[in-house]
């Protein structure tokens, strides 16, 4: 598939939900966003049809996103069906990892190749401030299980000037290095 600028399109991002279990300050208002009616969102089977069509046109890399994709019921089976599409070479997911401990092994078994995880700090109090409702321990537990089952992880950290101090960033860098995770800093 070629776009109007002559670029080859090989990568598809699939947002499978508008919902998230966190309310990160840079991403969502504290009260969240109005929930869409069930009839106003695509069923996973419909999203799979979109992916199937894209793969038939040459897409070989798919990333599952959200909201928080792990809040979507049926996500593991959906990953399994995507991974089974002939031509899919890379299947990744972006998540906040807070629900990952319960899903990492099944996602790996279903065919997920790697994860991008949003993790802005390893300071529990700052994590709670940024996410407005998350527990750092949940995200770290999910990351530990992902590492155990062999899912490669890239950490994405948004640097928020008014919340970050050098020491906290250094702790995040040390955590990423000691865990074998690649760290990407986003301004």
N, C-alpha and C positions, 0 to 999 in steps of 0.2 A: 504494500500500500504506500503510495506516494502522496504527500500533501501538495498544495498549490505552490509551494516554494521549492519543490523538488526534493524534499527530505523524506527519507524512508521511515515509515512508522512501524516500529517493532515492539512498542511498549504500551501497555494498557493499565490504567489505574481504575480499580473498581471500588467505589464507595458503597458498602453494603448496608450501612445504617447511618441515620442522622443522630443517633443517640450515643451518649458517652456517660460513663459512670463517674467522671471527674468534671470539674468546672475550672479548668486552668485559666488563670487571669488573662493570658494573651490570646486565648482561643474562644472562650465562651462567657457570656454573662453569668453572674452568680446564680441566677434563677434558672439557668439553662435556656433552651430554645423550645418554642412550642412543638409538641410532639405531632408529627404528621399522622393523619388517619391511615389505617392499615391499607385502605384502598388506594391511597396516594403514593405508595412506595412499591417498587418492583419486588416480586417474589424472588427468592433465590433461583428458582428454575428459570425465570425470565432473564435474570442477570447472567446465568450460565449460557443462555442462548446468545446474548450479546457477545460474551467471551468466545463462544464457539465460532460465531461469524467473524470476529476479529482475528482469531487464530487461522481461520481458513484464508484470510487475506494477508497473512505473513507476520502477525504479531506472535512473538515467542516469549516475551517477558510480561508477567502479570503481577501487579501489586494489589493486595486487598487492604482497603483502608476503611475509615468510618468518618465520623464519630469514633467510637471504640468498637472495632469489629467483633471483639469477643463477647459483646453483649447481645449480638444477634444469634437467636436460636438457630441451630442447624449449621453453624459455621464450620465445624469439623467435616461433616459430610460434604459441604460445599467445596471445601479445600480438596477433598478426595476427588470430586468430580472434575474440578479444574485441572488437577494434576494428571488426570487420565486423558485429557484432551491431547490428541496427537499434535505434536509441534510445540507444546509448551516446554521450554527449556529451563525457565526460571520462574518460580512461584514464591513470592515474598508477601509479608504482612507488616503493616505498621500498627503498633499498639502501644498502650501505656504500661503494659505488663502486669497490671494489678490483678487480672483474672488469669494470667498465664500459667501459674503453678498447676491449676486444674486442667489445663488444655495443652500444654507444650508437648507432652509425649504423644498424645493423640494427633496433634497437628503434624508432628514429624512423621509419624506412621502413615498419615493420610497423604503425605507427599510435599508438605511445605519445605522449601529449601532454606529460607533464612528470614530473619526478623529485623525490623528497624524499631527501636524502642525509644519513646520519648521519655527522657529522664534528665531533669534539669539540675538536680542536686542530690547528694547523698546525706544531707542534713535533714533529719526528720521534721524539725519544726519549720524549716524553710519549705520543705516539700508540702507540708500541710497548708502553708500560706499560699503557695503557688497554685496548688490543685483545688483548694478550698474544701476538699472532702476526702482526699486520698490518704492512705497510709503507706509510707515509704517501705515498711516491712513487707507489704503485699507485693510491691513492684520488685523488690530485691529477691523475694522468694520465687517469683515467676522467672526472673533472670537466672537464678541458680538452677532451676529445673530445666530451662532452655539449654543452659551450658551442659548439664548432666546428659541430656538426650542428644546432644550434638548439633543443635541448631545454631548456626553462626548468627551473631548479633552485632548490629551497629547501633550505638547510642546516639541520639540526637538531643542536644541540649540548647535551649533558647537562653541566651544571656540577657538577663533583665537587669539593667544598670542599677536601679534603686534597690534591688534585692540581693545582688551578688557582692560579695567581698572576695578578694584574692584567695584567702584561705579556703573558702568553700569550693571555689573552682579547682584549686589544687587537690582537694579531697576527691572530687569527681574524676579528675585526671588519674589519680592514684587508683581509684576503684576500677576504672575502665582498664587500665594497664594490668592490674593484678588479676582481673577476671578474663583477660584475653579478648576484650571487646574493643572494637574500633569506636572512637569518639569523634563526633562531628559537632562543632560549635556553630550555632546559628545566631546572628545578630538581628 
